[in-house]
Amino acid sequence: MSFSLFVNSETDSLIIECTESLLDSSSHDQLSSLIGESRFSIEEVARGFQLKLHQGKAEYEEQALEAGSNTHILSGREFTIGKIRFIASVKSARAEVSGREDVKSLTARGLIALILLFEILFITVLPKTFTGEENFKREYLLEEISEELDILRREVQSELKGSGKKSSIKSGILKDIKEALDELAQDLRLNPKAFSLAELENTSEDLTKCDKLIHRLNHSPIVNGGNITINKQALLDQAFTE
């Protein structure tokens, strides 16, 4: 398990790449100097992080956190300690590349090289371009949405090839979800700058509702039984308005 911790103050920005699942602020000199006497630890857990505030005061989603508190933080959501803003983001696992020196292998190696180049630029160049809080939140929310989209699309594709075949109702709903997710992924890839911060926040909430809908589909005896006709649009509307 590994994650990135993005830190932004009035005068400085940095990205801490954590190769372990747990980071203690006291073990990082530059981070300790930014937060002063405050001290915390953050650990990657299922679908987010566990923030333990050992000393000082913090805030998460307009809720004040006192020393000794233990709070679950969603991946990609901002929390503050003093005047320092933080965003912890889970890193997506990457598949290994085959050693065959054919066209596909060379293409894959080229893509990996581009990814590594982008990460280097992301670490060394992009932090210097962040000039405001909105820019800071928007960039990392965009990264989090892209990762969540990839997870949901793979999950829907897997269901369509698996248990989704047994129920025409479930298959139809999954196809509708796949089409919507594919369109969103294409829009984000082709024109990410067209999305405002508010639109990205709404999109993140919609993806959370979509995840809940897929979970309901997988555990609903009515949908998986395939013997009852239901209104797909009504089910979708219900899931996205709760």
C-alpha positions as CSV (number, residue, x, y, z in Angstrom):
1,M,0.0,0.0,0.0
2,S,1.2,3.5,-0.8
3,F,-0.2,7.0,-1.0
4,S,0.6,10.7,-1.6
5,L,0.2,13.4,0.9
6,F,-0.2,16.9,-0.6
7,V,0.8,19.8,1.7
8,N,0.0,23.5,1.0
9,S,0.8,26.5,3.2
10,E,0.8,30.2,2.5
11,T,4.5,30.1,1.5
12,D,5.3,26.6,0.5
13,S,3.9,23.4,-1.1
14,L,5.2,19.9,-1.1
15,I,4.2,16.3,-2.0
16,I,5.2,13.5,0.3
17,E,5.3,10.1,-1.4
18,C,4.6,7.4,1.2
19,T,5.7,3.9,0.4
20,E,4.3,2.5,3.6
21,S,0.7,2.6,4.8
22,L,1.5,4.8,7.8
23,L,3.1,8.2,8.0
24,D,4.0,10.0,11.3
25,S,4.6,13.8,10.9
26,S,7.5,13.6,13.4
27,S,9.4,11.4,11.1
28,H,9.5,14.0,8.3
29,D,11.6,17.1,9.1
30,Q,10.2,19.5,6.5
31,L,6.6,18.6,7.5
32,S,7.4,19.0,11.2
33,S,8.8,22.5,10.6
34,L,5.6,23.5,8.7
35,I,3.1,22.4,11.4
36,G,5.2,23.5,14.4
37,E,4.2,21.9,17.7
38,S,1.3,20.0,16.1
39,R,1.8,16.2,15.5
40,F,-0.3,13.7,13.7
41,S,-0.1,10.3,12.0
42,I,-2.1,9.2,9.0
43,E,-2.7,5.5,7.9
44,E,-4.2,4.2,4.7
45,V,-7.2,2.0,5.4
46,A,-10.1,0.7,3.3
47,R,-11.5,3.5,1.0
48,G,-9.6,6.3,2.8
49,F,-7.3,7.1,5.7
50,Q,-7.3,7.1,9.5
51,L,-6.1,10.5,10.9
52,K,-4.8,10.4,14.5
53,L,-4.2,13.9,16.0
54,H,-1.6,13.5,18.7
55,Q,-1.0,17.2,19.4
56,G,-2.6,20.5,18.2
57,K,-5.9,21.2,16.6
58,A,-7.3,20.2,13.2
59,E,-10.4,20.6,11.0
60,Y,-12.1,18.2,8.6
61,E,-15.3,19.1,6.7
62,E,-16.0,22.0,9.0
63,Q,-15.7,19.8,12.1
64,A,-13.1,20.7,14.7
65,L,-10.7,17.9,15.8
66,E,-9.0,18.0,19.2
67,A,-5.8,16.3,20.3
68,G,-6.4,12.5,20.8
69,S,-9.1,12.3,18.1
70,N,-9.1,9.5,15.6
71,T,-11.0,10.4,12.4
72,H,-11.7,8.6,9.1
73,I,-10.7,10.8,6.1
74,L,-11.9,10.1,2.6
75,S,-9.3,9.9,-0.1
76,G,-8.9,13.2,-1.9
77,R,-10.7,15.2,0.7
78,E,-9.0,18.2,2.4
79,F,-8.2,18.6,6.1
80,T,-6.3,21.3,7.9
81,I,-3.9,21.4,10.8
82,G,-3.3,24.9,12.0
83,K,-3.1,27.0,8.8
84,I,-1.7,24.1,6.7
85,R,-3.9,22.3,4.2
86,F,-3.5,18.6,3.5
87,I,-4.9,16.1,0.9
88,A,-4.2,12.4,1.2
89,S,-4.7,10.4,-2.1
90,V,-4.5,6.7,-2.7
91,K,-2.1,5.7,-5.5
92,S,-3.5,3.4,-8.2
93,A,-1.6,0.1,-8.7
94,R,0.1,-0.2,-12.1
95,A,0.4,-3.4,-14.1
96,E,3.9,-4.8,-14.9
97,V,5.1,-4.7,-18.5
98,S,6.1,-7.8,-20.4
99,G,9.7,-8.2,-21.4
100,R,9.0,-9.1,-25.0
101,E,10.6,-6.6,-27.4
102,D,7.6,-6.5,-29.9
103,V,5.5,-3.5,-30.9
104,K,3.1,-3.9,-28.0
105,S,5.9,-4.1,-25.5
106,L,7.6,-1.0,-26.9
107,T,4.4,0.9,-26.8
108,A,3.7,-0.1,-23.2
109,R,7.3,0.9,-22.3
110,G,6.7,4.3,-23.9
111,L,3.5,4.8,-21.9
112,I,5.3,3.9,-18.7
113,A,8.0,6.4,-19.5
114,L,5.4,9.1,-20.1
115,I,3.8,8.3,-16.8
116,L,7.1,8.5,-15.0
117,L,7.9,11.8,-16.7
118,F,4.5,13.2,-15.7
119,E,5.1,12.2,-12.1
120,I,8.5,13.9,-12.1
121,L,6.9,17.1,-13.5
122,F,4.0,16.7,-11.0
123,I,6.4,16.6,-8.1
124,T,8.9,19.2,-9.2
125,V,7.0,21.7,-11.4
126,L,3.3,21.7,-10.6
127,P,3.5,22.6,-6.9
128,K,5.1,25.9,-8.0
129,T,2.1,26.8,-10.2
130,F,-0.5,26.5,-7.4
131,T,-1.5,30.1,-6.6
132,G,-4.7,29.6,-4.7
133,E,-6.9,27.3,-2.6
134,E,-9.3,26.6,-5.5
135,N,-6.5,25.5,-7.8
136,F,-5.0,23.3,-5.1
137,K,-8.3,21.5,-4.4
138,R,-9.3,21.2,-8.1
139,E,-6.2,19.4,-9.3
140,Y,-6.3,16.7,-6.7
141,L,-10.0,16.2,-6.9
142,L,-9.6,15.7,-10.6
143,E,-7.0,13.0,-10.0
144,E,-9.2,11.3,-7.4
145,I,-12.3,11.3,-9.8
146,S,-10.2,9.8,-12.6
147,E,-9.0,7.0,-10.3
148,E,-12.5,6.3,-9.0
149,L,-13.9,6.3,-12.6
150,D,-11.3,3.6,-13.6
151,I,-12.3,1.5,-10.6
152,L,-16.1,1.7,-11.3
153,R,-15.7,1.1,-15.1
154,R,-13.7,-2.1,-14.4
155,E,-16.2,-3.2,-11.8
156,V,-19.2,-2.7,-14.2
157,Q,-17.3,-4.4,-17.1
158,S,-16.6,-7.4,-14.8
159,E,-20.3,-7.6,-13.8
160,L,-21.5,-7.5,-17.4
161,K,-19.2,-10.4,-18.2
162,G,-20.2,-12.3,-15.0
163,S,-23.4,-12.3,-13.0
164,G,-24.9,-9.5,-15.1
165,K,-25.6,-12.0,-18.0
166,K,-28.1,-13.9,-15.9
167,S,-30.5,-11.0,-15.5
168,S,-31.7,-8.9,-18.4
169,I,-32.8,-6.2,-15.8
170,K,-29.4,-6.1,-14.2
171,S,-27.6,-6.2,-17.6
172,G,-29.7,-3.3,-18.9
173,I,-29.0,-1.1,-15.9
174,L,-25.3,-1.9,-15.9
175,K,-25.1,-1.0,-19.6
176,D,-26.7,2.4,-18.9
177,I,-24.2,2.9,-16.1
178,K,-21.3,1.9,-18.3
179,E,-22.4,4.3,-21.0
180,A,-22.6,7.2,-18.6
181,L,-19.2,6.4,-17.0
182,D,-17.5,6.1,-20.4
183,E,-18.9,9.5,-21.5
184,L,-17.7,11.1,-18.3
185,A,-14.2,9.5,-18.7
186,Q,-14.0,10.8,-22.3
187,D,-15.0,14.3,-21.3
188,L,-12.4,14.4,-18.5
189,R,-9.7,13.1,-20.8
190,L,-10.4,15.4,-23.7
191,N,-11.2,18.6,-21.8
192,P,-10.5,18.5,-18.1
193,K,-10.2,22.3,-17.8
194,A,-13.9,22.6,-18.7
195,F,-14.8,21.3,-15.3
196,S,-15.1,23.8,-12.5
197,L,-14.4,23.0,-8.9
198,A,-18.1,22.9,-8.1
199,E,-18.8,20.5,-11.0
200,L,-16.0,18.2,-9.9
201,E,-17.4,18.1,-6.4
202,N,-20.8,17.2,-7.8
203,T,-19.2,14.6,-10.0
204,S,-17.4,13.1,-7.0
205,E,-20.7,12.8,-5.1
206,D,-22.4,11.2,-8.2
207,L,-19.7,8.6,-8.4
208,T,-20.2,7.7,-4.7
209,K,-23.9,7.3,-5.4
210,C,-23.1,5.2,-8.5
211,D,-20.9,2.9,-6.3
212,K,-23.9,2.5,-4.0
213,L,-26.2,1.6,-6.9
214,I,-23.8,-1.1,-8.2
215,H,-23.6,-2.5,-4.7
216,R,-27.4,-2.6,-4.5
217,L,-27.6,-4.3,-7.9
218,N,-25.2,-7.0,-6.7
219,H,-27.2,-7.8,-3.6
220,S,-30.8,-7.3,-4.7
221,P,-32.7,-10.6,-4.9
222,I,-35.3,-8.9,-7.1
223,V,-32.8,-7.7,-9.8
224,N,-30.7,-10.8,-9.7
225,G,-33.7,-13.1,-9.8
226,G,-34.8,-11.7,-13.1
227,N,-38.5,-12.6,-12.7
228,I,-39.9,-9.2,-12.0
229,T,-40.1,-6.2,-14.4
230,I,-39.0,-2.9,-12.9
231,N,-38.5,0.6,-14.2
232,K,-34.8,1.1,-14.7
233,Q,-35.0,4.8,-14.9
234,A,-37.0,5.0,-11.6
235,L,-34.3,2.9,-9.9
236,L,-31.5,5.1,-11.2
237,D,-33.4,8.3,-10.2
238,Q,-34.0,6.9,-6.7
239,A,-30.3,6.0,-6.3
240,F,-29.1,9.4,-7.4
241,T,-31.5,11.4,-5.3
242,E,-31.1,9.8,-1.9
